[in-house]
Amino acid sequence: MNSKPVIKIVKFFIIIITCTVSLIALSIPISRMERSNEEIFLVDSVAIALTHVNILTFENLDDTINNVLYNQTIIIDNGNIQSIGPTEGQLPQHIKIIDAKGKYLMPGLVDMHTHLFDRSDLTLYLANGVTTVRNMMGFPMHLKWRKEVASGKLIGATVFTASPTINSGDNAGPFHKKVKNEKQIKKAVEKYAKAGYDFIKIYDGLDSIMLDEVLAEAKKHNMPVAGHPPYKVDFDELLSKDIVSLEHVEEILQGELNYSYNEASMRIIAQKIKEAGIYVTPTLSAYRHILLASEQKELFLRRDSVEFINPVIQFIGRKQLGDYIEMEDNSNVKLKFEIMKLIVKILHEEGVNLLLGTDTGPNLTLPGFTLHDEIILNISSGVDAYSILYSGTMNAAKALGIDDQSGSVSVGKNADLILLNENPLEKISTLRNPVAVFQKGTYYNKEALSQMKENGKDHSSTFGTIGRLLDSILSK
């Protein structure tokens, strides 16, 4: 038998494999060098006075009666709110004056549960009035983007980012840091603290012993902890821990309720969470996308708005929704979604501190745009407009530990603000089309916001995106 053809074939496959591995390895350093392609446009960062504006301060949750200050002048300079008072008298000549008569001003929104996969995501958030995001699964690229936003090199929402997700057991995903013992936990938390992540993200596979070790190590490094409620930990015990927030009402249904919804049981759970002082981020939007996929099938996958999603993440999202696209009977999906909304209603009625978050990233959810969907979903669940907007402003600032700097329209705080045509408490849809957005005093008018949305379609290359994801897997 002539072995030459076989040798040639083997050599050919070796060359192909070598080239493929080399390309994959090369994608990581290339992804680290990637820069934004966003178009540069002029924005105002000078001292600004908004006159004749109506202000929703959101300083207090219970202040729903006197929640609007009418006909005010607010002066913004050096990134902060310098003064607020009735519009009257002369203003200094060096200040840019904007007549905002008939318009409404409120704090910028915060999405407290995002998954960032593209630099353009941050631009889209800001264009939608979301001035800050809490990223819930940290990669090295997020530390870079956070720095770029802070320095003004990237136009986008301010970033607070979790560490890589700490998990244990069989349900650990490829981006999770799987830990088995105290030594591994100590090493991971020390690494994430040194890298500069803002807080530690936990997942539902941790047991009680490992959770305690994560919390103890995080405390040593002054890092808050938030994430999924671990199923192996008794719920009463879990609520006694120093955890900032529990994510997803779906986790309550699957965990403590054990897939069996009962209003009386849910009220007891809500009362316990309220007493513990732990925040809950409902994130109805991602599961609503599952419902829409089961109803609309391929039409949902091909809708025009997916152009705002990175192509690699589009591919992953289509795979995630595949089973629901093929589903013939979606009655269980509908029922689960309605139960999730009932859980939100009870949490609100029992006074649990809610956070506004979308779980944007999975299931073809859109950066920025989806937060407005989340607001509507919470309102349709029984949360009043003031409370849900408070959850996305002042509550968010409290949970992030920055309520002395942000979260309300107050003198001395950051000028992270949204200017609107109408009162959002009377017409919530006005939030979708801001007149202007301020981020730390920088003023983006309607034209700039429109350009930012266009820039948000300019995604990283497939090669660069894959490189970043591989970098995250290898460096966690």
C-alpha positions as CSV (number, residue, x, y, z in Angstrom):
1,M,0.0,0.0,0.0
2,N,1.3,3.4,-1.0
3,S,1.5,5.5,2.2
4,K,2.3,8.8,0.4
5,P,-1.3,10.0,-0.1
6,V,-2.1,9.2,3.6
7,I,1.0,11.2,4.7
8,K,-0.1,14.1,2.5
9,I,-3.6,14.1,4.0
10,V,-2.2,14.0,7.5
11,K,0.2,16.9,6.8
12,F,-2.7,18.8,5.3
13,F,-4.8,18.4,8.4
14,I,-1.8,19.3,10.7
15,I,-1.4,22.5,8.7
16,I,-5.1,23.3,9.0
17,I,-5.1,22.6,12.7
18,T,-1.9,24.6,13.3
19,C,-3.3,27.6,11.3
20,T,-6.6,27.5,13.2
21,V,-4.9,27.3,16.6
22,S,-2.6,30.2,15.6
23,L,-5.5,32.3,14.5
24,I,-7.4,31.7,17.7
25,A,-4.3,32.5,19.8
26,L,-3.7,35.6,17.7
27,S,-7.3,36.8,18.3
28,I,-6.6,37.4,22.0
29,P,-3.9,40.1,21.7
30,I,-5.7,41.6,18.8
31,S,-8.9,41.9,20.9
32,R,-6.9,43.7,23.6
33,M,-5.8,46.3,21.1
34,E,-9.2,46.9,19.6
35,R,-10.4,50.5,19.7
36,S,-13.8,52.1,19.1
37,N,-14.8,53.0,15.6
38,E,-17.5,55.4,16.8
39,E,-17.8,58.6,15.0
40,I,-16.6,61.7,16.9
41,F,-19.2,64.4,17.4
42,L,-19.3,67.5,19.5
43,V,-20.8,67.5,23.0
44,D,-21.1,70.3,25.6
45,S,-19.1,70.0,28.8
46,V,-19.3,73.7,29.8
47,A,-21.3,75.1,32.7
48,I,-25.0,74.8,31.8
49,A,-28.1,76.3,33.3
50,L,-31.4,74.6,32.5
51,T,-34.2,77.2,33.2
52,H,-37.9,76.8,33.7
53,V,-37.5,73.0,34.0
54,N,-39.7,70.7,36.1
55,I,-37.6,68.4,38.3
56,L,-38.4,64.9,39.6
57,T,-35.8,64.6,42.3
58,F,-36.4,61.0,43.4
59,E,-34.7,61.8,46.7
60,N,-37.2,59.8,48.8
61,L,-39.3,56.7,48.0
62,D,-42.3,57.9,50.0
63,D,-42.3,61.4,48.4
64,T,-44.8,60.5,45.7
65,I,-47.2,63.4,46.3
66,N,-44.8,66.3,46.1
67,N,-42.6,64.6,43.6
68,V,-42.2,67.5,41.1
69,L,-40.4,70.8,41.6
70,Y,-41.9,73.1,39.0
71,N,-40.3,76.0,37.1
72,Q,-36.8,75.5,38.4
73,T,-33.3,76.5,37.3
74,I,-30.6,74.0,37.8
75,I,-26.9,74.9,37.3
76,I,-24.5,72.2,36.3
77,D,-20.7,72.7,36.3
78,N,-17.6,70.5,36.8
79,G,-19.7,67.4,36.4
80,N,-21.9,68.2,39.4
81,I,-25.2,69.9,40.2
82,Q,-24.2,73.3,41.6
83,S,-27.6,74.7,42.5
84,I,-31.4,74.2,42.2
85,G,-33.9,76.9,42.7
86,P,-36.9,78.8,41.3
87,T,-36.2,80.4,37.9
88,E,-35.7,84.1,38.5
89,G,-33.1,86.9,38.2
90,Q,-30.0,87.0,36.0
91,L,-27.5,84.2,35.5
92,P,-23.8,84.6,35.0
93,Q,-22.9,85.4,31.4
94,H,-20.3,82.5,31.1
95,I,-23.0,79.9,31.6
96,K,-24.7,78.3,28.6
97,I,-28.5,78.7,29.1
98,I,-31.0,76.2,27.9
99,D,-34.7,77.1,28.1
100,A,-36.3,73.8,29.3
101,K,-39.8,75.2,29.8
102,G,-42.4,72.5,29.9
103,K,-39.8,69.8,30.1
104,Y,-39.0,67.4,32.9
105,L,-35.6,66.4,34.4
106,M,-34.9,63.3,36.4
107,P,-31.8,61.2,37.4
108,G,-30.2,59.0,34.8
109,L,-31.3,55.4,34.9
110,V,-29.2,52.5,36.1
111,D,-29.4,49.0,34.6
112,M,-28.4,46.8,37.6
113,H,-28.1,43.5,35.7
114,T,-26.3,43.6,32.4
115,H,-23.9,41.4,30.5
116,L,-21.6,43.5,28.3
117,F,-20.2,41.9,25.2
118,D,-19.3,44.8,23.0
119,R,-18.0,48.4,23.5
120,S,-21.0,49.6,21.5
121,D,-23.3,48.3,24.2
122,L,-22.2,51.1,26.5
123,T,-22.9,53.7,23.9
124,L,-26.4,52.3,23.4
125,Y,-27.1,52.4,27.1
126,L,-26.2,56.1,27.3
127,A,-28.2,56.9,24.2
128,N,-31.2,55.4,26.0
129,G,-30.8,57.5,29.1
130,V,-29.0,54.7,31.1
131,T,-26.1,56.6,32.6
132,T,-24.7,53.7,34.7
133,V,-24.7,49.9,34.3
134,R,-23.8,47.1,36.8
135,N,-22.2,44.3,34.7
136,M,-22.9,41.0,36.3
137,M,-20.2,38.7,34.8
138,G,-16.8,40.3,34.7
139,F,-14.2,39.9,32.0
140,P,-10.8,41.7,31.6
141,M,-12.3,43.8,28.8
142,H,-14.8,45.3,31.2
143,L,-12.0,46.7,33.3
144,K,-10.6,48.3,30.2
145,W,-14.0,49.7,29.1
146,R,-14.7,51.1,32.6
147,K,-11.4,53.0,32.5
148,E,-12.1,54.3,28.9
149,V,-15.5,55.6,29.8
150,A,-14.2,57.3,33.0
151,S,-11.4,59.0,31.0
152,G,-13.7,60.1,28.2
153,K,-12.1,57.9,25.5
154,L,-15.3,55.9,25.1
155,I,-18.7,57.5,25.0
156,G,-20.9,55.2,27.1
157,A,-22.5,54.5,30.4
158,T,-20.4,54.4,33.6
159,V,-19.5,50.8,34.4
160,F,-19.6,48.9,37.7
161,T,-18.5,45.4,37.1
162,A,-18.6,42.1,38.9
163,S,-15.8,39.7,39.0
164,P,-15.8,36.5,37.0
165,T,-18.7,34.4,38.4
166,I,-17.7,32.2,41.3
167,N,-19.5,28.8,41.2
168,S,-19.1,25.2,42.1
169,G,-20.8,21.9,41.1
170,D,-21.9,20.6,37.8
171,N,-23.7,23.7,36.6
172,A,-20.6,25.9,36.2
173,G,-20.5,27.5,32.7
174,P,-17.4,28.1,30.6
175,F,-17.1,31.7,31.9
176,H,-17.5,30.7,35.6
177,K,-14.6,30.3,38.0
178,K,-15.3,26.8,39.4
179,V,-14.0,26.5,42.9
180,K,-13.7,23.3,45.0
181,N,-12.1,24.5,48.3
182,E,-11.1,27.4,50.5
183,K,-7.6,27.7,48.9
184,Q,-9.1,28.2,45.4
185,I,-11.7,30.7,46.7
186,K,-9.0,32.7,48.5
187,K,-6.8,32.8,45.4
188,A,-9.7,33.8,43.1
189,V,-11.0,36.6,45.3
190,E,-7.5,38.0,45.9
191,K,-6.9,37.9,42.1
192,Y,-10.2,39.7,41.4
193,A,-9.6,42.3,44.1
194,K,-6.1,43.1,42.7
195,A,-7.4,43.3,39.2
196,G,-9.9,46.0,40.3
197,Y,-13.3,44.4,39.9
198,D,-16.0,46.2,41.9
199,F,-17.7,43.3,43.6
200,I,-17.9,39.5,43.7
201,K,-20.6,37.6,41.7
202,I,-21.8,34.3,43.2
203,Y,-23.9,31.6,41.5
204,D,-26.4,29.0,42.5
205,G,-24.1,26.0,42.6
206,L,-22.3,27.1,45.8
207,D,-23.0,25.3,49.0
208,S,-23.2,26.9,52.5
209,I,-19.5,26.3,53.4
210,M,-18.2,27.7,50.1
211,L,-20.6,30.7,50.3
212,D,-19.3,31.6,53.7
213,E,-15.7,31.3,52.5
214,V,-16.5,33.6,49.5
215,L,-18.1,36.1,51.8
216,A,-15.3,36.1,54.3
217,E,-12.6,36.6,51.6
218,A,-14.7,39.3,49.9
219,K,-15.0,41.1,53.2
220,K,-11.2,41.1,53.7
221,H,-10.9,43.0,50.4
222,N,-13.9,45.3,51.0
223,M,-15.7,43.8,48.0
224,P,-19.6,43.5,48.1
225,V,-21.2,40.3,47.0
226,A,-24.2,39.8,44.8
227,G,-25.7,37.2,42.5
228,H,-27.9,34.1,42.3
229,P,-29.3,32.6,45.5
230,P,-27.4,29.3,45.9
231,Y,-30.0,26.4,46.0
232,K,-27.9,24.3,48.4
233,V,-28.1,27.1,51.1
234,D,-31.1,27.2,53.4
235,F,-33.1,30.4,52.4
236,D,-33.3,31.7,56.0
237,E,-29.6,31.1,56.4
238,L,-28.9,32.9,53.0
239,L,-30.9,35.9,54.1
240,S,-28.7,36.3,57.2
241,K,-25.6,36.7,54.9
242,D,-24.0,40.0,53.9
243,I,-25.3,39.9,50.3
244,V,-26.2,43.1,48.5
245,S,-28.8,41.7,46.0
246,L,-30.4,38.5,44.8
247,E,-30.8,38.3,41.0
248,H,-33.9,37.1,39.1
249,V,-37.3,36.3,40.5
250,E,-37.1,33.2,38.3
251,E,-34.5,31.9,40.9
252,I,-37.0,32.4,43.7
253,L,-39.6,30.3,41.8
254,Q,-37.0,27.6,41.0
255,G,-35.4,27.7,44.4
256,E,-37.3,28.5,47.5
257,L,-40.7,27.9,45.9
258,N,-39.5,24.7,44.2
259,Y,-41.6,25.4,41.1
260,S,-44.8,25.4,43.2
261,Y,-46.3,29.0,43.4
262,N,-48.4,29.8,46.4
263,E,-49.3,33.4,47.3
264,A,-49.2,32.9,51.0
265,S,-45.8,31.2,50.8
266,M,-44.5,33.9,48.5
267,R,-45.6,36.7,50.9
268,I,-43.7,35.0,53.7
269,I,-40.6,34.9,51.5
270,A,-41.0,38.5,50.6
271,Q,-41.4,39.6,54.2
272,K,-38.2,37.7,55.1
273,I,-36.3,39.4,52.2
274,K,-37.7,42.8,53.3
275,E,-36.6,42.2,56.9
276,A,-33.1,41.1,55.8
277,G,-32.7,44.3,53.8
278,I,-31.5,42.5,50.7
279,Y,-32.3,44.0,47.2
280,V,-33.9,41.9,44.5
281,T,-33.4,42.5,40.8
282,P,-36.5,40.9,39.0
283,T,-35.1,40.8,35.4
284,L,-38.4,40.0,33.6
285,S,-37.1,41.0,30.2
286,A,-34.9,38.0,29.4
287,Y,-37.6,35.5,30.1
288,R,-40.1,37.6,28.1
289,H,-37.8,37.1,25.2
290,I,-38.1,33.4,25.7
291,L,-41.9,33.8,25.6
292,L,-41.8,35.9,22.5
293,A,-39.5,33.4,20.7
294,S,-42.0,30.6,21.5
295,E,-44.8,32.7,20.1
296,Q,-43.2,34.5,17.1
297,K,-40.8,31.7,16.1
298,E,-38.3,32.7,13.3
299,L,-39.8,36.2,13.0
300,F,-38.5,37.0,16.5
301,L,-35.0,36.0,15.4
302,R,-35.1,38.1,12.3
303,R,-36.6,41.3,13.7
304,D,-34.7,44.5,12.6
305,S,-33.6,45.5,16.1
306,V,-31.1,42.6,16.3
307,E,-28.7,44.9,14.4
308,F,-27.9,46.5,17.7
309,I,-26.4,43.2,19.0
310,N,-22.9,42.0,18.3
311,P,-23.0,39.2,15.6
312,V,-21.3,36.6,17.8
313,I,-23.8,37.3,20.6
314,Q,-26.6,37.1,18.0
315,F,-25.4,33.6,17.1
316,I,-25.3,32.6,20.7
317,G,-28.7,34.1,21.4
318,R,-30.3,32.1,18.5
319,K,-28.8,28.9,19.9
320,Q,-30.2,29.8,23.4
321,L,-33.7,30.3,21.9
322,G,-33.6,27.3,19.6
323,D,-35.7,24.9,21.7
324,Y,-38.3,27.6,22.2
325,I,-38.5,28.4,18.5
326,E,-39.3,24.8,17.8
327,M,-41.7,24.4,20.7
328,E,-45.3,23.5,19.7
329,D,-47.0,24.0,23.1
330,N,-45.7,27.0,25.0
331,S,-48.4,27.0,27.8
332,N,-45.8,26.3,30.5
333,V,-43.7,29.2,29.3
334,K,-46.7,31.5,29.5
335,L,-47.6,30.2,32.9
336,K,-44.1,30.6,34.3
337,F,-43.9,34.2,33.0
338,E,-47.2,35.1,34.7
339,I,-46.0,33.6,37.9
340,M,-42.8,35.6,37.7
341,K,-44.9,38.8,37.4
342,L,-47.0,37.8,40.4
343,I,-43.8,37.3,42.4
344,V,-42.7,40.9,41.4
345,K,-46.1,42.2,42.5
346,I,-45.9,40.6,45.9
347,L,-42.3,41.7,46.5
348,H,-43.4,45.2,45.8
349,E,-46.5,45.0,48.0
350,E,-44.4,43.7,50.9
351,G,-42.0,46.5,50.6
352,V,-38.9,44.7,49.3
353,N,-36.3,47.0,47.9
354,L,-36.3,46.3,44.1
355,L,-33.6,47.1,41.6
356,L,-34.2,47.8,37.9
357,G,-32.3,45.3,35.7
358,T,-32.7,43.5,32.5
359,D,-30.2,40.6,32.2
360,T,-29.3,42.1,28.9
361,G,-26.9,39.9,26.9
362,P,-28.7,36.5,26.8
363,N,-31.7,35.8,24.6
364,L,-31.2,38.6,22.0
365,T,-32.0,41.4,24.5
366,L,-30.9,44.9,23.4
367,P,-28.6,47.1,25.3
368,G,-30.4,50.2,26.6
369,F,-33.6,49.7,24.8
370,T,-34.6,46.7,26.9
371,L,-34.5,48.7,30.1
372,H,-37.6,50.6,28.9
373,D,-39.3,47.2,28.3
374,E,-38.3,46.1,31.8
375,I,-40.0,49.3,33.2
376,I,-43.2,48.5,31.4
377,L,-43.1,44.8,32.5
378,N,-42.7,45.9,36.1
379,I,-45.6,48.3,35.9
380,S,-47.8,45.7,34.3
381,S,-46.9,43.4,37.2
382,G,-48.4,46.0,39.7
383,V,-45.4,48.2,40.5
384,D,-46.3,51.9,40.3
385,A,-44.3,54.2,38.0
386,Y,-42.7,56.2,40.8
387,S,-41.5,53.0,42.6
388,I,-40.0,51.3,39.6
389,L,-38.2,54.5,38.5
390,Y,-36.9,54.9,42.1
391,S,-35.6,51.4,41.9
392,G,-33.6,52.4,38.8
393,T,-32.3,55.6,40.3
394,M,-31.9,56.1,44.1
395,N,-32.2,52.4,45.1
396,A,-29.6,51.5,42.5
397,A,-27.2,54.2,43.9
398,K,-27.8,52.8,47.4
399,A,-27.0,49.3,46.3
400,L,-23.9,50.4,44.6
401,G,-22.8,52.4,47.6
402,I,-22.8,55.7,45.7
403,D,-26.0,57.4,47.0
404,D,-23.9,60.3,48.3
405,Q,-22.8,61.0,44.7
406,S,-25.7,59.8,42.5
407,G,-29.3,58.6,42.3
408,S,-31.2,61.8,42.7
409,V,-31.4,65.3,41.4
410,S,-29.7,67.0,44.4
411,V,-27.1,69.7,44.9
412,G,-23.6,68.3,45.0
413,K,-24.4,65.1,43.3
414,N,-23.1,64.0,39.9
415,A,-25.0,65.5,37.0
416,D,-26.2,62.2,35.6
417,L,-29.6,63.3,34.3
418,I,-32.3,62.8,31.6
419,L,-34.3,65.6,30.1
420,L,-37.8,64.6,28.9
421,N,-40.6,66.1,27.0
422,E,-43.3,64.9,29.4
423,N,-43.7,63.7,33.0
424,P,-42.7,60.0,33.0
425,L,-45.0,59.4,36.0
426,E,-47.9,60.3,33.7
427,K,-46.5,59.0,30.4
428,I,-43.8,56.4,30.9
429,S,-43.2,56.1,27.2
430,T,-41.5,59.5,27.2
431,L,-38.4,57.8,28.6
432,R,-37.8,56.1,25.3
433,N,-37.1,59.4,23.5
434,P,-35.0,61.7,25.8
435,V,-34.6,65.3,24.8
436,A,-31.1,65.2,26.2
437,V,-28.9,63.2,28.5
438,F,-26.2,64.5,30.9
439,Q,-23.4,62.2,32.1
440,K,-21.3,63.8,34.8
441,G,-22.2,67.2,33.3
442,T,-21.5,66.4,29.7
443,Y,-24.5,67.3,27.7
444,Y,-25.7,65.1,24.8
445,N,-28.6,66.7,22.9
446,K,-31.1,64.8,20.8
447,E,-29.0,64.9,17.7
448,A,-26.0,63.5,19.6
449,L,-28.2,60.7,21.1
450,S,-29.5,59.8,17.6
451,Q,-25.9,59.6,16.4
452,M,-24.9,57.4,19.3
453,K,-27.6,54.9,18.5
454,E,-26.3,54.7,14.9
455,N,-22.8,54.2,16.4
456,G,-24.2,51.5,18.5
457,K,-24.6,49.3,15.4
458,D,-20.9,49.4,14.7
459,H,-19.7,46.3,16.5
460,S,-16.4,44.7,17.2
461,S,-15.2,42.2,14.6
462,T,-16.1,38.6,15.0
463,F,-12.4,37.8,15.3
464,G,-12.0,40.4,18.1
465,T,-15.1,39.3,19.9
466,I,-14.0,35.6,19.9
467,G,-10.6,36.7,21.1
468,R,-12.1,38.6,24.1
469,L,-14.3,35.6,25.0
470,L,-11.3,33.3,24.9
471,D,-9.2,35.7,26.9
472,S,-12.0,35.7,29.5
473,I,-12.1,31.9,29.7
474,L,-8.3,31.6,30.0
475,S,-7.8,34.4,32.5
476,K,-10.6,33.7,35.0
